[in-house]
Amino acid sequence: MHVQSSQFTHLQKQFENLIIGGFVGKKLPFGFVRETLTRTWRLKNNFIMKQYGETMYSFKFMSDDDRKQVLEMGSLHIASQLFILRPWKLFVEAEFNDLKTIPVWVVMKRFPLELWDDEGFGRVASTIGKPLFVDKLTESITITSYARVCVEIDTKCTYPDHATVVLDEQRTFKIPFEYNWKPKKCSRCNIYGHNNQGCPKQKLERKKKAGDRVWVQTGAMRQEEPCDGDQEHDNEEETTMNGVVSTLNVISCEVVEDLPST
């Protein structure tokens, strides 16, 4: 089935100001996530949070300043789990399911004022990935010692430490880059979210070779079965709706109610 972006113009107008958030790994309860984000963001106005698809949340803000503030703060950890935030785009859910791209903030030092506009930011940021937007201080030229640009990187990103600008084929100067955060990446799965040491495929292969077996609640032994895709069952406690444990292979678990306030 082939579709064109132009077919979804009505959706782009309806959702273009939304921010979409999703966890890398286990999804946490709606109420807990909203309460944590309310304390963390400390916005001037309320925001509307809704379920978006099966695994994500959407956020609508009462003012553009609140929206920019949230984007500038970027992705964060909630209960030790990475919660990724990015502007809405067509078929964004597919990108969360197969995390091959991720937004990161880049500090560009000694950024020339001659390039201090959308075109200049875009050309320099393109040496890293896909330019998305700049922060409020950069946009308003409040601080000129550096520029802060949000860039969408893919798994091929090498995190260059500078960009070289050549003027009239005679003069050259460098714009140094700093990354506040470099997300975990698995070269085997070619996705973000975990590194090679934590790769679930690698863990599964090791267990198959070792012939590991696990105990279930009834006390009976069963051979461990391969899990679908990249889902990791090693440290997961599966429960039914009434709280009855169906699989016991728990090494550690988090109790949401006992988490400290952030």
Beta strands, then each sheet from edge to edge (+ up, - down):
strand 1: 19-23
strand 2: 47-52
strand 3: 56-61
strand 4: 76-78
strand 5: 81-87
strand 6: 101-109
strand 7: 130-134
strand 8: 146-154
strand 9: 162-167
strand 10: 171-179
strand 11: 185-186
strand 12: 191-192
strand 13: 213-215
strand 14: 221-223
strand 15: 238-239
strand 16: 245-247
sheet 1: 2+ 3- 1+ 5- 4+
sheet 2: 7+ 8- 6+ 10- 9+
sheet 3: 11+ 12-
sheet 4: 13+ 14-
sheet 5: 15+ 16-
end
